[in-house]
């Protein structure tokens, strides 16, 4: 169907500059707000148990305005009245990191953040959500000069059968645009892990929390034949390892790619197996625009992104950054999918960036479309994505597009599902925002789980493996448990058992 424009002006917050569109997309299904603005190059985001966000930002050094000449800061942004906008500029929980921050993930009480200045920093959370973070350790990479694709993202999951330990996956991309990397990269730090790494790869190490310190061990190569897998994540239900791969830049015209960007997957049962999965770079790839597969080695991509609707003349999306799986409470037509942010032209934004789309790819059908089209005034690089319950957070690294003069121009948008068929346990306007909608479900679940003890039968609902049953776990998982027979007390203020008591039981 025709593109559906959805430009929402929020009084006091400024206008949302982009348009939501796509087959079957109804803009009235969403509330879009400016969650935070005036930020310095926001990229990695994660959600804490109370629904607040940690955001990785990069503050330019004195005399600079640039992303790559910066000091990294971790902000906490809180939306206490749940109006879709953060209450203020955010609390600084840690600063002084090596700059140009990118990937940000939780590993139990630890926060891991990647600096494209070639390190992974390991920070420890305090007793309260607003407690300052403390440095616990670091892993550093000694990249040779001119290395094109340094580490920039991580994926984390709990180590099976090893409480307190997590598997950490990261990419080391290619040394050059269109050639196999031939130099090994030395790595070290202060967590007991040293050695050398091959480029064009995804690697894994084991991170163990010892309480007062951390230790890293067991470096393993997971995949090879990847130019730059700069976005990486585990599917929340299947456990499969997903990652994108940036295509080869144009050999004659750098603005016309030689190969298509990709989304790839390793099935959960094959992750870290005896064989290192090979995805073909540089010998095998999909040609941009033509779709022809060159070479025969390596695993084929799940998606190879071409211009739409006509690969020869259509709307482009180039340079995938982070991606996020469908929020569990989004409408059905945006389920079973992946949202992918494309950086586009490196230092340009607005109408000059014809490549910076936000793409939705439906997994089961192998189809994709531009949810946010490129060339929209006020949009630079929608590089950061976070799926959270009923919302998709989208961070624009620099709304002007410039990475050299874009300080203070970073923005985070919140795309929230307005409504869905309400579960029976939602009894009215729980969060007192004047409407009965999906936010009441999230509010009620958060209220109960943060205040009521969790019975043993709900252990499986700890979908993010942080050792706690709380609102940060996918709401869909919890709803499925309720449908299976969990007894839920009424919300606070209504007749019935006190929800603060130990009354959340399980049917026999």
N, C-alpha and C positions, 0 to 999 in steps of 0.2 A: 504494500500500500504506500501511498505518498508519505513523505517525511512529515513527522508531526513535530511542530515547533513547540518548545516549552522553555520560555525564558521567564524566570521568576524573580521579581524584585522584592527584596526583604527590607522594610523600613529600618534605617540605621545600620544595615549590614552591607548595603550595596547590591547590585544586580548580579545574578548568575549569568555569565556571558555565553554559555554554551546552549546548544539545542539537543534535546533527546529525540531520537528518530529510530526508524527501523520497522521491519515487517511485524505487524501485530502489536507494536508498542503503543500503549495508551498513556499519554503524559499525565492524565488525571490519576493514574495509579501511584504517582510518586510525589513526594514533597522534596524539593531540592533547595538547599540552603548553603550559604557561605559559612562553613563551620569555623574557620579561622583565616585571617589574612594578615598581611604585613610581616610574613615570616621570611627567614633567610634560608632559601633553598630546601624546603621540606622534602624528604624522600621516604625513608622507612617509617612505618607506623605499626603499632600493636595496641591491642585493647587489654586493659587491666580489669580485674574482677568487678569493679564498680562501674564499668562502662567508660571510664576516662581513657584518654589516649596518651601513649608515649610516642613522641615524634622525634626523629633524627633530623637535626638542622645543622647548617654550616654557616658560622658567623665570619664574614670576611675580616682579615687582619687589618690593622691600621694602614690607611692609605690605599686599601684595595676595596673592590666591590665584587670580587670574583668568587665563584664556587670552588675553584681549585687552589685558591690562596686563602685558606680559611681555617678556623678552629671549630671542632665539632662540639655541639651542645645537644643534650637530651632534654626535651621539654615535656611536661605533663599538662594536657589540656582537659579541662573539666566543663561539662555542660550540666550544671546542677539542676536547672529548671527544665531541662529536656526540650528546649525550643529549637534545637538544631544548630545552635551557635555556641561556641566556647564562651565561658564567662569572662575571660580576659586574655591577656597575651601569653599566659601559661607560666608554670613554675619551672625554674631551671633545676633539674635534679642532678645534672652533671655537666661540666664543661671542661675544656682543656684537652679534648681528644684531637688526634690528628685529623685534619679537616677533610672535606668532601665526603660526608657520611652518606651511606647508601642503605644496605640491608640492616634490618632490626628485628630480632626474634627473642622469644622467651625460652628459657630452659629451666623450668622450676623456679627457684628464687633468683636465678641469674638472668641478666639481660646481655645479649650478644649483639654487637654492632660492627659493621664493616666500614672501614675507611678505604676509599679507592686510593689513598696514599699508602696502601699496601700493609694493612694490618687488620686483625680481628681483635677487638677489645672485649673483655669479659668483665661485666659490672655486677655487683651484688645489690639486690633490693634490701631496703630496711624493713623494720617491723610494720610501719604504716605505708599506705600507698603514696603518701606525699613525702616520705623520708628521702633524703638525698641518697643517690646511688654511690657505691664505693668501688674503687678499682680492685678487681680480684686477680687479673692476669691479662696477658696479651700474647698473640701469635703474630709474628712479623714476617714479611716476605721481602727478600732482597732482589727486586726486579732489575734486570739490566736496563740501561737507558734506552728509551724508545720502545719499550714493550707496549704493544697496542692495547691489550685487554687484561687489566689487573683484576683480582678478585673484587666482586661488587655485591654479592648476595649470598645468603645462607638459608638452608632449610634445617630444621631441628626436629628430632623425635626421641622419645624415651628409649633407652637401650632395653631390649626384651630381657626380662629376668634379672635386671641389674638396677635396683632402686638407687636413685641419686646420680645415675649416669645417663648421658644423652649422646646420641649420634649427631654429629654436626657435618653437614654437607656444604661444600663451597666450590665455586668454579675458578679455574685459572685458564683464561682464554688464550687466544693465539698471539704469538709474538708479532706476526705480520698480517696483512690483509688477506692474502691468498697464498699461503704456504704453510707447510707443517712446521711447527716450532721445533728447533734443534737444540736449544739451550735449556739446561735444567735450572730451575730457580731454587735457591737456598732459602730455607725458612727456619725460624727459631722463636725466641721469646723467653718467657719466664715461667712456663707451665710444664716443662719437662719434655717438650717435643721439638726435635730438630731433624733435618735431613734435606732432601732435594725433591722437587716436584716437576713433573712433565706438564707442558702447556697443552692446550686444546682439550682440556679434561675437566671432569668433576671428581673431587676427592672427598674423603670422609675421615674424620678422626673421632675418638671417643673422649668426651669431656666428663670428668667425675668431680662432683662437689664433695669436698672433704670437710665441709662445715666452716672452717676458718681459712681454707685455701682451696684451690682447684688444681687438677692435674689433667693433662691431655696425653693420649696414647694412641697407638694402633692406626697410623695413617694408612689409608687404602685408596687405590685408584678405582673409581666406580664406573666411569664412562670416558671414552675418548672420541676423537673425530668430531669435536665441537669447536666452532670458531669462537663463540662467546656466549655461553649459557648464563646470561646476566640476570635471569629471573628463575627462581627454583623454589618448589614447594611440594609438600606431600598432599595428596588428595585426602580430605578429612574423613571419608568413609572407606574408600578402597585401600588406602595406604600406598597407592602407586606413587612413584616419584615423577613429577612433571617438571619440565624446564623448557625455556625457549632457546633459540639459537639465532643470533644475528647473522643475516646473510652477508655475502661477500660484496664489498663496495665496488662500484663501477670501475672497470679497468681503463676506460677512456674518459668517461664523465662520472665523477664521484657522486653526482646526484641521481644517477641512473644505476640502480643496483645490478650486479652481475647475477646474483642468486637471491631466491626468495627467503624471507625470514620464516622461522619454523616454530611449531610447538611439538615437543617430543615427550615420550613417556617410557618409563621402565616399570613393568608390573611389579607389584610389591614382593612377590615370591622370587623375583630375579635380582632385586636390589642387593648389591654386595655379594653376588654369587661367585662361583669359580671363574666365570668368564667376564672380562671387562667388556661392556657393551660398546660397540663401535658405531658411530653415526655418520661416518663417511668423509668428513672434511679432511683435506681439501679436494680429494679425488671425486667425491660424489656429492651432488647437490641438485636442486630444482631451479631451472633457469627462470629468472624474473620475466614476467609477462607471458612467455610462451608456455610455461608449466612443464616443459620437457625435462625429464630426469636424465642427468648427465652422470655416467658411471653406474656401477652396479653393486658397489660395496656398501656395507653399513645398513643400519636399521632405517626404514623409511619413516618420515615424519608423520604425525597424526594430522597436522595442518601445515600447509605451505601458503603463505599469505600473498595474494595477488590484488591488483587494483580492482575495484568494484564499480559498476557491474561488468564492464568490459575490461579485461586485462590490458588491452592496448591503449585505451583512452580514459579509463575510469578513475574514481577517487582512490588515492593511495593511502597506505599505512606502512611506515618504515621505521625500523629501529625499536623492536619491542623491549620494554623495560620490565617492570613488575607485572604480575598477573594475580588474579584472585578468583577463586571458585564462587559459584552462585551463592549469595546469602540465602540461608535456609528458609527465610520468610519472604523472599521475593515472589512476584507473580509467577505462575506456572510457565509462562512463555519465556521467562528468563531463568528457568531452572535447567539442570543438566548441562551446565556450561561453564565457560571460563571468560572472564573479562581481562583484556590485555591492553595495557597502555603503551602507545607508540610515541617515542620521543620526536621523530621526524627530523627536520633540519636542525643541525646541531646547535646553532646560536640564533635561531630566528623563531618568531611566534606570529600569532594572528593570521592575517590574510597572506603573509609571506611564507607560512609553513603549511604546505599542501600535503604533508605526510603525517600529521600528529593526531590521528584518529584514536578514539577509544573503541575497541572492537569487542563484540560478544560472539563467541564461538560455541555452538551447540555440539556437545560431544557425540551424542548418539547418531546425529545426522551428518556430521562432518561439514556443517554449513556455518558461515559467519557473516556478520554485517556490521556496519559502523553505527554503534549506539550514539556516539558523538562524532560528527564528521570533522575532517580537518578544515583549516582556513577560517576558523572562527575568531573574530576580533576579541582580544582580551584573554585568549588561551595560548599558553606557551608549550609546555611539555607535561602531559598528564601521566607522569612516570610512576607515581606511587599509588598502590591500591590496597585496600583492606576490606575484607568481608566480615561483617559483624551483625549477626542476628537478622534484623529487618533492614539493614543499611549497607550501602557500599560507600566507603570513604575514598575520595579521589584527590591526590595532591598534585598541584601544578608547581613544578620545580621553580619556574620563573614565568610569571604571566606575560612578561614582555618578550620572552624567548631567549634573552641574553643570559649567558652564564658568566659574563665578565662584568656586567653592570646591573645584574638582576637582584641585588641584595634588597630585602624588604618587600619583594614583589611575589613571594611565594604564597600560595593559597591552598586551603583544604576545603573541598566541597563534600557535603553529605547528601547522598541520594537515598531517601528512605521510602520504603513501601508504605502507602497510606493505610491500606486495609487488606484484610483477608478473612475468610470464614473463621469466626472466632471460636476457640475451644470453649467447651461448656463451663470450665472453671473460671473464665473471665466474667466477673460480676460487676459491670459498670465501669465508671471512669476512675480506675485505680490510681492513675498518676495525676488526676485532677487538672488535666489540660483542656477540659471542655469538650472532649470527644471520646467516644468509645471506639478504639482501633487497636492496631497491632502493638502500639507502644504500651498499652495496658498489659498485654501479655508479657512483654519484656520486663515491665516494672514489677508485675506480680511475681514472676519467677525470680527476679533478682531479690525482691524483698524476702521471699520465703527461703531462698537458698543461702542468703547471706546471714539469716538470723536463726534458721532452724537446723538442728543436727540432721545430717544425711544418714539414713539407714544403710546397712551393708548392701541391700539389694540394688542400691542406686550407684554402686561403685563404677559400673560401666558407663555412666553418664559423664565421667570426667574425660570428655573427648579431647581436651587439649593437654591432658597428662601433666597438669601442674599440681596434682595432689589435692585439689580442692574441687568441690561441687559448687559452682557459682554461675553467675550470669555470663561469664566469659565462655562457657561451654556452648556449643551450637544448640540453639533453642529447639531445633527440629529433633535432635536426639532426645531431649528431655520430653518433648511432646509425645514422641513415640513411646517412651516409657509410661507416660500417663495413660495413653491409650491401651497399654498392656495391663493396666490394673493397679496403678499407684493411687493410694488414697490421698487426696489433697485437701487441706483445711481451707476454709473461706478466707478471703483477704481481711486485713486488719479492719476493725470497726464494724464487722458484720457478725450476726449471731453465729455461734458455733465454737469449735475449739480455738484456743489461743494459738495463732500461727507462730508465736515465739517459743511455744512449748515443744517438747519432743513428741509431736503428734503426726509427723509425716511418715506414715507407715506403708507397708506393702501388702497387697492382697496375697493370701495364701493360695 
